[in-house]
C-alpha cells in the first residue's frame, strides 16, 4: 500500500508577495522509493489528501492552491468537487486536445475556476486553448530568459497572465520582471541578491551583531536583557508574547527581566532570533515561513540521525535562509556568528550529519522525495514532520509578522 505525501512550492507576484502554492504529489512505497504513477492518479491523490487528510486551509492557508489536472480528471467531473475561488486548475502538458476538453474547460471557467496551462510553448494546435486560459506557465530553466520572453511575446494582447517557473536566482527573477512576467515560481527568494559594489547596510550589520549575540552559547541573562531592552520593538513584542493567552498568566508581566526569567534563556534566545528574522524589511514573508518550516522539521527529524540538540537543530533550519536574509554569501555571514564547526559545515556545504539532515529537508521541500530519503529517514516520518511544520510555521509567522508594532501601539 502506497503512502501519499504532499509538498508545496510558492508562487509570487512581481513584488514578491505570495500569490499561491502549487501542490506537488509524491508517493513512496515500503522500501522508500518515490513512485509516481500516471498523472490522473497523482492529481486524484493531491485533491483527496488536500481536502481530507490535510485540509486546504492547513496546506495553503488563505492562499490560492494550484493543482495539476489532466483531461481525464476534467472530463470525469472531478474538478467540480474543488472550491472554484480557492484553486487554480493547472492543465498538464501533453493532453489530447479536442472539442470535448475545450467545452469542459469553458464550463469550468464559467463556474469561476481559474485555468492555467502548464509548461507552455506555443504550437498551432494549442490555439483553441488560449481563449480558455487565464494563465500560462513558461519554463525559464528549459528555455532561458530570452526564450521564455519569446513565448510570452506570442501571448501579448490576449489577456493571459504568465508565470515564469523554475526561476532559481535573483538575477533571473529581475530579468523576468523586466520582460513583463507577472507571476514567478522557483527558489530565487531563498537566494541572496548580491550587490558587490555595496557594503552591508547598517540595519543588516546590526542584525548580524544581534544574531551573533543571541547564538553565543555563553551569553548571560543580563546581556540578553540589555540587547532586547535596547530595541524598543523587540521589547514590546516580548512583553506582548509573554502576556498572551498562550501562557495564561494570572498577573501581567511588565518587565523584560521578569519575562526572560519566566521563559528561560533558551526559549528567549529562540524567540528573539525568530523575531529578529521577522523584522528584516524588504524580504518576502514566505522567506520567514520557509525558515520556520525548515527549523521545525530539522528539530523533529534530527534525532533520527543521532542529533539531539533541539536548539541547534532548530537554529540550523532557521539559518538556512540567512544568506538571502542579509544578501551575502553564507560563508561570509557565518564569519560573524559563533557557530560550532559542525553547524558551519552543515550550512555552507551540507556536510556532516547535520548537513545530511538539512539536505534532506531541502530536497523534501522541493518535492524531490527520492533523493531526500537517501539520508536514511523513513519517508512517512519526513512527511509527518513536514506536514506538522507547515501548520506550525503559519501560526508562528502570523504571531511574528501580524502583530502591531510598538509605535502603532503607543499611538
SEZATOR-702560 format. One record per residue (C-alpha): x, z, y. Coordinates in Angstrom, 3 decimals. Layout:
+----------+----------+----------+
:       px :       pz :       py :
+----------+----------+----------+
:        X :        Z :        Y :
...
+----------+----------+----------+
END
This chain:
+----------+----------+----------+
:       px :       pz :       py :
+----------+----------+----------+
:    0.000 :    0.000 :    0.000 :
:    1.422 :   -1.014 :    3.379 :
:    1.658 :    1.287 :    6.365 :
:    0.831 :   -0.254 :    9.716 :
:    2.802 :    0.503 :   12.853 :
:    2.325 :   -0.405 :   16.484 :
:    4.834 :   -0.971 :   19.229 :
:    4.132 :   -1.977 :   22.789 :
:    6.018 :   -3.927 :   25.409 :
:    5.229 :   -3.584 :   29.105 :
:    4.179 :   -6.453 :   31.381 :
:    4.879 :   -6.134 :   35.111 :
:    3.851 :   -7.849 :   38.307 :
:    6.383 :   -9.139 :   40.842 :
:    6.544 :   -5.680 :   42.464 :
:    7.462 :   -4.168 :   39.075 :
:    4.116 :   -2.435 :   38.841 :
:    2.762 :   -2.075 :   35.325 :
:    0.128 :   -4.730 :   34.613 :
:   -0.442 :   -4.057 :   30.915 :
:    1.120 :   -3.767 :   27.468 :
:    1.417 :   -6.337 :   24.719 :
:    0.688 :   -4.658 :   21.396 :
:    3.097 :   -5.613 :   18.629 :
:    2.164 :   -5.377 :   14.954 :
:    4.688 :   -4.309 :   12.342 :
:    4.240 :   -3.358 :    8.693 :
:    6.584 :   -1.572 :    6.302 :
:    6.438 :   -1.148 :    2.545 :
:    7.612 :    1.806 :    0.467 :
:   11.170 :    0.513 :    0.394 :
:   11.254 :    0.490 :    4.184 :
:   11.380 :   -3.282 :    4.554 :
:    9.456 :   -4.644 :    7.519 :
:    6.774 :   -7.018 :    6.312 :
:    4.630 :   -9.334 :    8.380 :
:    2.036 :  -11.387 :    6.565 :
:    0.032 :  -14.114 :    8.195 :
:   -0.890 :  -13.771 :   11.852 :
:   -4.570 :  -13.227 :   11.038 :
:   -3.723 :  -10.081 :    9.078 :
:   -1.353 :   -8.989 :   11.838 :
:   -3.989 :   -9.359 :   14.534 :
:   -6.641 :   -7.593 :   12.473 :
:   -4.263 :   -4.686 :   11.858 :
:   -3.409 :   -4.359 :   15.536 :
:   -7.073 :   -4.270 :   16.509 :
:   -8.086 :   -1.969 :   13.668 :
:   -5.338 :    0.541 :   14.320 :
:   -5.630 :    0.457 :   18.088 :
:   -9.353 :    1.108 :   18.092 :
:   -9.403 :    3.609 :   15.216 :
:   -6.132 :    5.248 :   14.216 :
:   -4.554 :    5.344 :   17.676 :
:   -7.356 :    4.565 :   20.199 :
:   -6.904 :    2.138 :   23.046 :
:   -6.604 :    4.912 :   25.612 :
:   -3.785 :    6.554 :   23.700 :
:   -1.801 :    3.347 :   23.248 :
:   -2.129 :    1.725 :   26.681 :
:   -3.714 :    4.385 :   28.888 :
:   -5.716 :    2.799 :   31.724 :
:   -3.810 :   -0.485 :   31.480 :
:   -4.689 :   -3.864 :   30.005 :
:   -3.959 :   -4.422 :   26.299 :
:   -2.629 :   -7.867 :   25.393 :
:   -3.464 :   -8.677 :   21.772 :
:   -2.273 :  -11.702 :   19.814 :
:   -5.168 :  -13.644 :   18.330 :
:   -5.477 :  -16.644 :   16.041 :
:   -8.011 :  -19.427 :   15.616 :
:   -9.474 :  -17.719 :   12.577 :
:   -9.758 :  -14.372 :   14.339 :
:  -11.670 :  -16.000 :   17.198 :
:  -13.940 :  -18.184 :   15.068 :
:  -14.807 :  -15.256 :   12.804 :
:  -16.134 :  -13.435 :   15.857 :
:  -13.705 :  -10.535 :   15.548 :
:  -12.619 :  -10.800 :   19.178 :
:  -16.157 :   -9.871 :   20.227 :
:  -15.554 :   -6.334 :   18.960 :
:  -12.992 :   -5.746 :   21.717 :
:  -13.911 :   -4.441 :   25.195 :
:  -13.713 :   -7.504 :   27.499 :
:  -12.428 :   -5.641 :   30.543 :
:   -9.655 :   -3.858 :   28.658 :
:   -7.990 :   -6.656 :   26.654 :
:   -6.313 :   -9.983 :   27.183 :
:   -6.663 :  -12.296 :   24.180 :
:   -3.309 :  -13.988 :   23.642 :
:   -3.753 :  -17.170 :   21.581 :
:   -0.690 :  -17.660 :   19.427 :
:    1.128 :  -20.961 :   19.452 :
:    0.691 :  -23.465 :   16.609 :
:   -3.073 :  -23.097 :   16.203 :
:   -5.264 :  -26.041 :   15.193 :
:   -6.876 :  -27.299 :   18.402 :
:  -10.377 :  -28.756 :   18.221 :
:  -13.804 :  -28.553 :   19.843 :
:  -14.842 :  -25.596 :   17.690 :
:  -11.990 :  -23.492 :   19.041 :
:  -12.495 :  -24.716 :   22.611 :
:  -16.198 :  -23.784 :   22.505 :
:  -15.409 :  -20.323 :   21.147 :
:  -12.797 :  -19.698 :   23.851 :
:  -15.205 :  -20.852 :   26.553 :
:  -17.829 :  -18.419 :   25.254 :
:  -15.339 :  -15.530 :   25.235 :
:  -14.218 :  -16.368 :   28.743 :
:  -17.841 :  -16.401 :   29.905 :
:  -18.203 :  -12.907 :   28.430 :
:  -15.394 :  -11.675 :   30.665 :
:  -12.347 :  -11.905 :   28.400 :
:   -9.009 :  -12.945 :   29.858 :
:   -7.468 :  -15.783 :   27.814 :
:   -3.691 :  -16.193 :   27.600 :
:   -1.646 :  -18.885 :   25.840 :
:    1.446 :  -17.569 :   24.097 :
:    4.810 :  -19.369 :   24.061 :
:    3.521 :  -22.195 :   26.228 :
:    5.267 :  -25.531 :   26.516 :
:    3.280 :  -28.489 :   27.735 :
:    2.256 :  -31.265 :   25.343 :
:   -0.663 :  -33.636 :   25.976 :
:   -2.615 :  -32.144 :   23.057 :
:   -2.899 :  -28.810 :   24.880 :
:   -4.594 :  -30.362 :   27.915 :
:   -8.155 :  -29.312 :   26.825 :
:   -6.923 :  -25.721 :   26.526 :
:   -5.734 :  -25.393 :   30.100 :
:   -9.176 :  -25.166 :   31.788 :
:   -9.949 :  -22.286 :   29.410 :
:   -6.746 :  -20.337 :   30.108 :
:   -6.288 :  -17.651 :   32.723 :
:   -2.633 :  -17.021 :   31.884 :
:    0.221 :  -18.729 :   30.064 :
:    3.386 :  -17.087 :   28.767 :
:    6.651 :  -19.013 :   29.117 :
:    9.773 :  -18.020 :   27.161 :
:   12.692 :  -17.612 :   29.573 :
:   15.186 :  -16.798 :   26.823 :
:   14.417 :  -20.027 :   24.972 :
:   14.065 :  -22.349 :   27.963 :
:   16.312 :  -20.768 :   30.562 :
:   15.069 :  -20.009 :   34.056 :
:   15.128 :  -23.668 :   35.140 :
:   13.377 :  -24.876 :   32.003 :
:   10.728 :  -22.184 :   32.407 :
:   10.310 :  -23.192 :   36.050 :
:    9.752 :  -26.820 :   34.981 :
:    6.936 :  -25.689 :   32.681 :
:    5.466 :  -23.631 :   35.500 :
:    5.533 :  -26.646 :   37.812 :
:    3.210 :  -28.533 :   35.447 :
:    0.564 :  -25.835 :   35.984 :
:    0.504 :  -25.718 :   39.761 :
:   -2.944 :  -26.224 :   41.247 :
:   -4.740 :  -25.325 :   38.009 :
:   -5.438 :  -21.683 :   38.897 :
:   -3.419 :  -20.374 :   35.950 :
:   -1.119 :  -17.353 :   36.254 :
:    2.193 :  -17.409 :   34.410 :
:    4.107 :  -14.682 :   32.573 :
:    7.867 :  -15.076 :   32.353 :
:    8.537 :  -13.485 :   28.953 :
:   11.809 :  -12.305 :   27.402 :
:   13.293 :  -11.576 :   30.805 :
:   16.254 :   -9.397 :   29.924 :
:   18.260 :   -8.979 :   33.145 :
:   17.576 :   -8.147 :   36.760 :
:   19.117 :  -11.485 :   37.740 :
:   16.635 :  -13.376 :   35.571 :
:   13.779 :  -11.322 :   36.979 :
:   14.656 :  -12.125 :   40.590 :
:   15.193 :  -15.808 :   39.753 :
:   11.774 :  -15.980 :   38.102 :
:   10.165 :  -14.274 :   41.088 :
:   11.722 :  -16.930 :   43.314 :
:   10.369 :  -19.693 :   41.058 :
:    6.813 :  -18.403 :   41.513 :
:    6.087 :  -16.467 :   38.306 :
:    3.513 :  -13.723 :   38.795 :
:    3.965 :  -11.561 :   35.695 :
:    7.079 :  -10.554 :   33.771 :
:    7.817 :   -9.225 :   30.296 :
:   11.102 :   -8.048 :   28.852 :
:   13.537 :   -5.185 :   29.234 :
:   15.011 :   -6.179 :   32.606 :
:   13.567 :   -2.966 :   34.105 :
:   15.813 :   -0.927 :   31.782 :
:   18.937 :   -2.676 :   33.072 :
:   20.878 :   -1.713 :   36.212 :
:   20.753 :   -4.002 :   39.213 :
:   24.445 :   -4.125 :   40.019 :
:   25.294 :   -4.501 :   43.693 :
:   29.057 :   -4.841 :   43.515 :
:   29.520 :   -5.134 :   47.279 :
:   27.846 :   -1.773 :   48.000 :
:   28.781 :    1.812 :   47.273 :
:   26.353 :    4.172 :   45.606 :
:   23.768 :    5.213 :   48.195 :
:   23.765 :    8.775 :   49.474 :
:   20.448 :    9.604 :   47.794 :
:   21.668 :    8.403 :   44.406 :
:   25.004 :   10.159 :   44.865 :
:   23.215 :   13.463 :   45.468 :
:   21.021 :   12.662 :   42.463 :
:   24.087 :   12.279 :   40.245 :
:   25.534 :   15.527 :   41.577 :
:   22.317 :   17.379 :   40.804 :
:   22.006 :   15.805 :   37.351 :
:   25.607 :   16.752 :   36.636 :
:   24.966 :   20.344 :   37.617 :
:   21.826 :   20.504 :   35.502 :
:   23.698 :   19.275 :   32.425 :
:   26.567 :   21.720 :   32.841 :
:   26.358 :   23.940 :   29.734 :
:   27.961 :   26.801 :   31.706 :
:   25.531 :   26.746 :   34.626 :
:   24.163 :   30.157 :   35.595 :
:   20.651 :   31.052 :   36.662 :
:   21.844 :   31.893 :   40.170 :
:   23.462 :   28.459 :   40.593 :
:   20.373 :   26.715 :   39.204 :
:   18.143 :   28.674 :   41.576 :
:   20.315 :   27.623 :   44.524 :
:   20.139 :   23.950 :   43.553 :
:   16.352 :   23.975 :   43.226 :
:   15.806 :   26.041 :   46.375 :
:   17.918 :   23.559 :   48.343 :
:   15.402 :   20.795 :   47.543 :
:   12.001 :   21.567 :   49.084 :
:   10.095 :   19.046 :   46.946 :
:   11.755 :   20.302 :   43.761 :
:   10.943 :   23.908 :   44.693 :
:    7.316 :   23.047 :   45.346 :
:    6.963 :   21.167 :   42.068 :
:    8.481 :   24.047 :   40.082 :
:    6.073 :   26.568 :   41.592 :
:    3.163 :   24.207 :   41.038 :
:    4.260 :   23.778 :   37.408 :
:    4.636 :   27.480 :   36.624 :
:    1.277 :   28.267 :   38.269 :
:   -0.616 :   25.509 :   36.476 :
:   -3.397 :   26.199 :   33.993 :
:   -0.989 :   25.263 :   31.195 :
:    0.699 :   28.682 :   31.439 :
:   -2.427 :   30.685 :   32.251 :
:   -0.535 :   33.411 :   34.109 :
:   -2.649 :   36.255 :   35.468 :
:   -0.642 :   36.634 :   38.654 :
:    0.679 :   33.899 :   40.900 :
:    4.427 :   33.234 :   40.860 :
:    5.692 :   32.614 :   44.377 :
:    9.452 :   32.778 :   43.967 :
:   11.917 :   30.290 :   42.454 :
:   13.990 :   33.033 :   40.826 :
:   10.933 :   34.506 :   39.137 :
:    9.795 :   31.060 :   37.950 :
:   13.202 :   30.376 :   36.403 :
:   13.242 :   33.762 :   34.694 :
:    9.799 :   33.164 :   33.178 :
:   10.580 :   29.655 :   31.947 :
:   14.085 :   30.319 :   30.709 :
:   17.274 :   28.438 :   31.525 :
:   16.899 :   25.602 :   29.003 :
:   13.282 :   24.847 :   29.899 :
:   14.068 :   24.807 :   33.602 :
:   17.046 :   22.511 :   33.096 :
:   14.897 :   20.102 :   31.109 :
:   12.024 :   20.213 :   33.589 :
:   14.301 :   19.814 :   36.608 :
:   16.127 :   16.865 :   35.044 :
:   12.828 :   15.075 :   34.362 :
:   11.623 :   15.840 :   37.881 :
:   14.805 :   14.505 :   39.477 :
:   14.429 :   11.313 :   37.431 :
:   10.859 :   11.025 :   38.669 :
:   11.907 :   11.441 :   42.293 :
:   14.041 :    8.286 :   42.475 :
:   12.500 :    5.773 :   44.848 :
:   12.274 :    2.043 :   44.228 :
:   12.072 :    2.218 :   40.440 :
:    9.015 :    1.373 :   38.320 :
:    7.012 :    4.231 :   36.856 :
:    7.458 :    2.638 :   33.437 :
:   11.188 :    3.382 :   33.592 :
:   10.453 :    7.113 :   33.633 :
:    7.765 :    6.727 :   30.955 :
:   10.242 :    4.838 :   28.761 :
:   12.854 :    7.563 :   29.299 :
:   10.355 :   10.268 :   28.348 :
:    9.239 :    8.406 :   25.217 :
:   12.847 :    7.964 :   24.105 :
:   13.644 :   11.599 :   24.866 :
:   10.713 :   12.866 :   22.825 :
:   11.418 :   10.566 :   19.875 :
:   15.124 :   11.477 :   19.830 :
:   14.213 :   15.159 :   19.877 :
:   11.811 :   14.787 :   16.953 :
:   13.940 :   12.472 :   14.799 :
:   17.394 :   13.938 :   15.395 :
:   17.106 :   16.485 :   12.563 :
:   16.545 :   13.574 :   10.153 :
:   20.161 :   12.584 :   10.824 :
:   21.517 :   16.119 :   10.845 :
:   21.365 :   16.598 :   14.619 :
:   19.648 :   19.849 :   15.588 :
:   20.431 :   20.455 :   19.258 :
:   16.982 :   19.760 :   20.690 :
:   18.175 :   19.924 :   24.281 :
:   20.950 :   17.411 :   23.682 :
:   18.649 :   15.102 :   21.744 :
:   16.033 :   15.152 :   24.498 :
:   18.723 :   14.535 :   27.112 :
:   20.141 :   11.678 :   25.043 :
:   16.886 :    9.751 :   25.206 :
:   16.263 :   10.612 :   28.836 :
:   19.726 :    9.486 :   29.961 :
:   19.484 :    6.182 :   28.091 :
:   17.982 :    4.726 :   31.294 :
:   20.226 :    6.472 :   33.832 :
:   22.246 :    3.295 :   34.443 :
:   19.072 :    1.497 :   35.512 :
:   18.003 :    4.534 :   37.495 :
:   21.076 :    4.502 :   39.750 :
:   22.031 :    0.813 :   39.326 :
:   25.530 :    1.458 :   37.982 :
:   27.143 :    0.770 :   34.590 :
:   26.562 :    3.551 :   32.084 :
:   30.260 :    4.340 :   31.646 :
:   30.669 :    4.731 :   35.404 :
:   27.644 :    7.021 :   35.697 :
:   28.836 :    9.260 :   32.875 :
:   32.192 :    9.959 :   34.532 :
:   30.353 :   12.391 :   36.803 :
:   28.208 :   14.026 :   34.076 :
:   29.808 :   16.782 :   31.922 :
:   28.612 :   15.495 :   28.565 :
:   30.418 :   16.176 :   25.288 :
:   32.231 :   13.234 :   23.716 :
:   29.560 :   12.502 :   21.105 :
:   26.862 :   12.193 :   23.786 :
:   29.095 :    9.966 :   25.876 :
:   29.870 :    7.731 :   22.883 :
:   26.191 :    7.510 :   21.919 :
:   25.121 :    6.435 :   25.415 :
:   27.925 :    3.940 :   26.044 :
:   28.462 :    2.340 :   22.619 :
:   25.703 :    3.697 :   20.315 :
:   28.385 :    5.159 :   18.064 :
:   28.285 :    8.337 :   16.009 :
:   25.172 :    9.974 :   14.574 :
:   23.580 :   10.347 :   17.986 :
:   24.364 :    6.698 :   18.662 :
:   22.719 :    5.688 :   15.394 :
:   19.653 :    7.650 :   16.424 :
:   19.476 :    6.098 :   19.882 :
:   19.930 :    2.589 :   18.461 :
:   17.094 :    3.265 :   16.003 :
:   14.787 :    4.409 :   18.815 :
:   15.591 :    1.375 :   20.984 :
:   15.024 :   -1.085 :   18.140 :
:   11.709 :    0.511 :   17.205 :
:   10.632 :    0.379 :   20.840 :
:   11.151 :   -3.386 :   20.784 :
:    9.221 :   -3.811 :   17.559 :
:   12.376 :   -4.626 :   15.544 :
:   11.448 :   -2.306 :   12.702 :
:   13.545 :   -3.986 :   10.003 :
:   16.697 :   -3.217 :   11.991 :
:   15.504 :    0.195 :   13.171 :
:   15.053 :    1.659 :    9.699 :
:   18.644 :    0.878 :    8.746 :
:   19.517 :    4.242 :   10.281 :
:   18.032 :    5.822 :    7.156 :
:   14.925 :    7.420 :    8.651 :
:   11.653 :    6.595 :    6.885 :
:    9.513 :    4.179 :    8.903 :
:    6.496 :    6.454 :    8.649 :
:    8.414 :    9.275 :   10.331 :
:    9.629 :    6.979 :   13.118 :
:    6.112 :    5.650 :   13.638 :
:    4.601 :    9.129 :   13.796 :
:    7.226 :   10.338 :   16.263 :
:    6.851 :    7.252 :   18.443 :
:    3.054 :    7.407 :   18.493 :
:    3.060 :   11.095 :   19.428 :
:    5.706 :   10.434 :   22.092 :
:    3.624 :    7.717 :   23.766 :
:    0.759 :   10.123 :   24.407 :
:    3.063 :   12.984 :   25.402 :
:    5.066 :   10.807 :   27.813 :
:    1.949 :    9.531 :   29.570 :
:    0.834 :   13.122 :   30.193 :
:    4.310 :   14.216 :   31.287 :
:    4.743 :   11.244 :   33.616 :
:    1.383 :   11.954 :   35.225 :
:    2.404 :   15.564 :   35.798 :
:    5.712 :   14.498 :   37.347 :
:    4.591 :   11.474 :   39.351 :
:    0.972 :   12.074 :   40.280 :
:    1.379 :   15.484 :   41.837 :
:    1.084 :   15.588 :   45.628 :
:    4.421 :   16.064 :   47.354 :
:    5.383 :   19.159 :   49.247 :
:    4.939 :   17.571 :   52.605 :
:    1.416 :   16.479 :   51.793 :
:    0.578 :   19.957 :   50.538 :
:    1.881 :   21.564 :   53.693 :
:   -0.195 :   19.226 :   55.829 :
+----------+----------+----------+
END
